[in-house]
Amino acid sequence: MTRPASINALEADFFVELANTGLVSLTGQESATFLQGQLTIDMTTLPESRARRAAHCDFKGKTWSLPLVFRHADGVALSLNRSSLAMTLAQLNKYGVFSKTDIIDASETFCQFFVAGEKVSSWINTKFAGLPDAPLGCISNPLGSVIRSDVAENTFQLVLNEEATAHLREWLNRESVVSYDEAVYEALCIKAGIPDVRNDHINEFVPQMMNVQALDAIDFGKGCYMGQEVVARTKYLGKNKRAAFIFRVPEALQLSDDALLEKELAGNWRRGGAIIRSATLSEETWLMAVLNNDTSEEDVFRVKGKALPTFSCEPLPYSIEQETNNVRGRS
C-alpha cells in the first residue's frame, strides 16, 4: 500500500480497499418504503441498475450521514463511512421496528473497494457479465455489486462477498495492480466535490450546507421524510448561507478531526469554517470545508493553529446556486 505524491501521479490501474467504509443492509418487503420516509431521495423510483447519493437527517434537517444507496442482495444497501454508520444504524432501527424490514450492519459480510483502470475493468466484466455504462450505474449478482463511480473517470466501487473478495485479492496480487492508501480515495472524492459527514460533524449541517443538492441527492418533489420541512425551506426560502468549498494545499498537512479554517480579513484572521473531509498525500493535501457561501477564489485561508501555508479555494465542479420560491416554500 502506497501513498503517492499527488493525485496527478496515480497509476492508470490501481485499487484502494475501503476499510473505513461500512455497509448497512435492509431486507424485507417494506425496506424501500421505510427508507422513503428516512432519506432525501425518492426510493420508489430507484431502479436496480442505478445507485444514488442521499442524506439521512434528523427531524431538524441536520445530517446524520451521506450514504450511497443501491439495490443489493434482494434488499437495499447504504454504503457510508464507519464513523457515521453507528448513528444511522441506530436511527433506522429506532423507526424500522414499525416496518417489515431487517436492518443490520453488514460491514463484515461485504468488503468494499475503489478500483481504476482497464485491468480491473476486465475482472469486473468477467464476474458481472458487463460494466455499468454511466456514473452511478449499478450491476448486482450473488457475488455483490459493482457501481461505476462518480468520483473519477473509469473508476468503480465494488461491494463484494467473502468469496469474491478472496478472488479479487488473489487476482490483484497476481496482476501486480498498485494498492493505494485510502487517502487517495478521499482526495479524489474531495476533488469531485463529494462531501461526507463523520466524527464531530455528525448531526451538525443541513444537507445544502455541504452541496448535497448539487449531487442529485435530494428529491424536493417527494413526500415527507425526516427533516423534509427544513430541507425544503432551506431551498425555497433561501435560508442557506453556507456551502462546501474545495482546497488543494501543495504540501502534506497533518490535521485533527476537529480542524478548522481561518480566513484573512483586513490583515487579521477570523474563523472561516469546519473541515468536513481531508486527505493528506505525500506532497499535497485536499480539504473540503463548510464556509460562508459568498466565499470566492480570491479569499485567503489557513488551518487554525498553523501560520503557514495559506491557500485559496479551487473551482467547484458543479453549480451550488439554488432557486428560491416563497410560494412553493409555504405549500
C-alpha positions in Angstrom: 0.0 0.0 0.0 1.5 3.3 -1.1 0.7 7.0 -0.8 1.5 8.9 -4.0 2.9 12.4 -4.2 -0.3 13.8 -5.6 -3.5 12.6 -7.4 -1.8 13.6 -10.7 0.8 10.9 -10.1 -1.6 8.0 -9.9 -1.0 4.9 -11.9 -3.6 4.1 -14.6 -4.5 0.8 -12.8 -4.9 0.8 -9.0 -7.1 -0.2 -6.2 -8.0 1.1 -2.7 -9.5 -1.2 -0.1 -12.2 0.9 1.7 -11.6 -0.3 5.2 -13.2 2.9 6.7 -16.4 2.4 4.6 -19.2 0.3 6.0 -22.5 -1.2 4.8 -26.0 -1.1 6.2 -28.2 -3.7 4.7 -32.0 -3.6 4.7 -34.0 -6.7 3.6 -37.8 -7.3 3.8 -40.8 -6.4 1.7 -41.1 -2.9 3.2 -37.4 -1.9 3.1 -37.7 0.6 0.3 -41.0 2.0 1.6 -39.4 2.5 5.0 -36.4 4.3 3.6 -38.8 6.6 1.6 -39.6 8.2 4.9 -35.9 8.4 6.0 -33.8 9.6 3.1 -33.8 12.7 0.9 -34.2 10.7 -2.3 -37.3 9.1 -3.9 -36.9 5.4 -3.2 -39.9 4.5 -5.3 -38.0 5.4 -8.5 -34.6 3.9 -7.6 -34.1 1.1 -10.1 -31.8 -1.9 -9.6 -29.5 -0.5 -12.3 -28.6 2.7 -10.5 -27.1 3.9 -7.2 -27.8 7.4 -5.8 -26.2 9.6 -3.2 -28.6 10.7 -0.4 -28.7 12.4 3.0 -30.1 10.9 6.2 -31.3 13.6 8.6 -32.9 14.2 11.9 -36.3 16.0 12.2 -34.4 19.3 12.3 -32.8 18.6 9.0 -29.3 18.1 10.5 -27.4 15.3 8.7 -26.5 12.0 10.3 -24.9 10.6 7.2 -24.4 10.8 3.5 -24.9 7.3 2.2 -24.6 5.8 -1.3 -27.8 3.9 -1.8 -28.4 1.0 -4.1 -30.4 -2.2 -4.5 -28.3 -5.1 -3.3 -28.7 -8.8 -2.3 -32.6 -8.8 -2.5 -32.8 -5.6 -0.5 -31.3 -2.1 -0.2 -27.8 -1.2 0.9 -26.3 2.0 2.3 -22.6 2.4 1.8 -21.2 5.1 4.2 -18.2 5.8 6.4 -18.0 3.8 9.6 -17.9 6.8 11.9 -21.4 7.8 10.9 -22.7 4.3 10.3 -23.4 3.7 14.0 -25.7 6.7 14.3 -27.6 6.0 11.0 -28.0 2.3 12.0 -29.4 3.3 15.4 -31.8 5.8 14.0 -33.0 3.4 11.3 -33.6 0.6 13.8 -35.4 3.0 16.1 -38.1 3.6 13.4 -37.7 0.3 11.5 -39.4 -1.7 14.2 -42.7 -0.5 12.7 -42.0 -1.8 9.2 -41.3 -5.2 7.7 -37.6 -4.7 7.3 -34.5 -6.2 8.8 -31.7 -3.7 9.3 -28.2 -4.9 10.0 -24.6 -3.8 9.9 -23.2 -5.9 7.0 -19.7 -4.3 7.1 -18.0 -7.5 8.0 -20.0 -9.6 5.4 -19.1 -7.4 2.4 -15.8 -5.8 1.6 -15.6 -2.6 -0.4 -13.0 -1.5 -2.9 -12.4 1.6 -5.1 -10.7 0.5 -8.3 -9.5 2.1 -11.5 -8.1 1.1 -14.9 -8.6 -1.3 -17.7 -7.1 -4.3 -15.9 -9.7 -4.2 -13.1 -12.4 -3.4 -15.6 -11.7 -6.8 -17.3 -12.0 -8.6 -13.9 -15.4 -6.9 -13.3 -16.6 -7.7 -16.7 -15.8 -11.4 -16.2 -17.5 -11.6 -12.8 -20.5 -9.3 -13.5 -21.1 -10.0 -17.2 -20.7 -6.4 -18.1 -19.8 -3.0 -16.8 -22.2 -0.2 -15.7 -22.3 2.2 -18.6 -22.9 5.6 -16.7 -21.9 7.2 -13.5 -23.6 5.5 -10.6 -24.8 2.7 -12.8 -25.0 -0.5 -10.8 -24.9 -4.2 -11.6 -25.6 -6.8 -8.8 -25.4 -10.6 -8.7 -24.8 -13.2 -5.9 -21.1 -12.0 -5.6 -22.1 -8.5 -4.7 -22.5 -5.2 -6.6 -20.4 -3.0 -8.8 -21.1 0.7 -9.2 -19.5 2.9 -11.8 -18.2 5.7 -9.6 -18.9 9.4 -10.0 -15.6 10.2 -8.2 -13.3 9.9 -11.3 -13.4 8.7 -14.8 -13.1 4.9 -15.3 -13.4 4.1 -11.6 -15.7 1.7 -9.8 -16.8 0.9 -6.3 -17.1 -2.8 -5.6 -19.2 -4.3 -2.8 -18.2 -8.0 -2.6 -19.0 -11.1 -0.5 -16.3 -13.2 1.1 -15.8 -15.4 -1.9 -15.5 -12.6 -4.4 -13.2 -10.6 -2.1 -10.8 -13.5 -1.8 -10.7 -14.0 -5.6 -10.2 -10.3 -6.2 -7.3 -10.0 -3.8 -5.6 -13.0 -5.3 -6.1 -11.6 -8.8 -4.8 -8.1 -7.9 -1.7 -9.6 -6.4 -1.1 -11.8 -9.4 -1.6 -8.9 -11.8 0.6 -6.6 -9.6 -2.0 -3.9 -9.5 -0.9 -1.0 -7.3 -2.5 -0.7 -3.9 -3.0 2.8 -2.6 -3.8 4.2 0.8 -7.4 5.3 1.4 -6.2 8.9 1.3 -6.2 8.6 -2.5 -9.9 7.8 -2.5 -10.6 10.7 -0.1 -8.6 13.1 -2.2 -10.4 12.1 -5.4 -13.8 12.5 -3.6 -12.9 15.9 -2.5 -11.7 17.0 -5.9 -15.1 15.8 -7.3 -16.9 17.9 -4.7 -18.4 14.9 -2.8 -18.9 15.7 0.9 -19.0 13.4 3.9 -20.2 13.5 7.5 -18.1 12.0 10.2 -16.8 12.3 13.7 -17.6 15.7 15.3 -19.7 16.9 12.3 -22.4 14.3 12.6 -25.8 16.0 13.1 -24.3 19.5 12.5 -25.1 20.6 9.0 -28.3 20.8 6.8 -27.5 18.9 3.5 -27.4 22.0 1.4 -24.6 23.4 3.5 -22.5 20.5 2.1 -23.7 20.9 -1.6 -25.7 17.7 -1.4 -28.3 19.2 -3.8 -25.6 19.6 -6.5 -25.1 15.8 -6.5 -28.7 15.0 -7.3 -29.1 13.7 -3.8 -32.3 15.5 -2.8 -35.6 15.0 -4.5 -37.6 18.1 -3.5 -40.8 16.8 -5.0 -41.1 13.6 -3.0 -43.3 13.2 0.1 -42.5 13.5 3.7 -39.2 12.3 5.2 -37.2 13.1 8.3 -36.0 16.7 8.1 -38.0 17.4 4.9 -39.6 20.6 6.1 -36.2 22.2 6.9 -34.5 20.9 3.8 -37.4 22.3 1.6 -37.4 25.6 3.5 -33.7 26.0 3.0 -34.2 25.7 -0.7 -37.3 27.6 -1.4 -36.9 30.4 1.1 -33.2 30.9 0.5 -32.3 30.3 4.1 -28.9 28.7 3.4 -25.9 30.9 3.9 -23.2 28.2 3.8 -21.7 25.8 1.3 -18.8 23.4 1.0 -15.6 24.5 -0.8 -12.6 22.6 -2.0 -8.9 23.4 -1.3 -5.7 21.9 -2.6 -2.6 22.6 -0.5 0.7 21.9 -2.2 2.2 20.2 0.9 1.4 17.4 3.3 -0.5 18.6 6.4 -1.4 16.6 9.5 -4.9 17.5 10.6 -7.1 16.6 13.5 -10.7 15.5 13.2 -11.9 18.9 14.5 -9.6 21.1 12.4 -10.9 24.5 11.4 -10.1 27.0 8.7 -9.4 30.7 9.4 -10.0 33.5 6.8 -7.9 36.6 6.4 -9.9 39.8 6.8 -8.1 43.1 6.7 -4.9 41.7 7.9 -6.4 39.7 10.7 -7.5 36.0 10.9 -11.1 35.1 11.7 -12.9 31.8 11.9 -13.7 30.5 8.4 -15.4 27.2 8.9 -15.1 23.5 9.7 -13.2 21.0 7.6 -15.5 18.1 6.9 -13.2 16.0 4.7 -9.5 15.9 4.2 -6.8 13.8 2.6 -3.0 14.0 3.0 -0.8 12.6 0.3 3.0 12.7 0.2 3.2 16.2 -1.3 -0.3 17.7 -1.2 -3.4 17.9 0.9 -7.0 18.1 -0.1 -9.6 19.8 2.1 -13.4 20.2 2.0 -14.8 22.8 4.4 -18.2 24.4 5.1 -17.9 28.2 4.8 -20.0 31.2 4.0 -21.5 30.7 0.6 -20.1 34.0 -0.7 -16.5 32.6 -0.5 -14.5 33.4 -3.6 -11.3 32.2 -5.1 -9.6 35.4 -4.0 -10.2 34.8 -0.3 -7.2 33.5 1.6 -7.3 30.8 4.3 -5.1 28.8 6.6 -5.6 25.9 9.0 -6.3 27.2 12.5 -3.1 26.9 14.6 -0.8 26.8 11.5 0.6 30.2 10.4 1.6 28.6 7.0 0.7 27.6 4.4 -2.0 30.0 3.2 -4.3 29.0 0.3 -7.4 29.7 -1.6 -10.3 27.5 -2.8 -10.4 25.6 -6.1 -13.3 26.0 -8.5 -16.2 23.7 -7.7 -17.1 21.1 -10.3 -20.8 22.0 -10.2 -23.1 24.9 -9.5 -24.4 25.4 -6.0 -27.0 28.0 -7.0 -30.5 27.3 -5.7 -33.8 28.7 -6.8 -36.0 30.4 -4.2 -39.7 30.4 -4.4 -41.6 31.6 -1.4 -45.0 30.3 -2.6 -43.7 26.8 -3.1 -41.8 27.0 0.2 -45.1 27.6 2.1 -47.0 24.9 0.3 
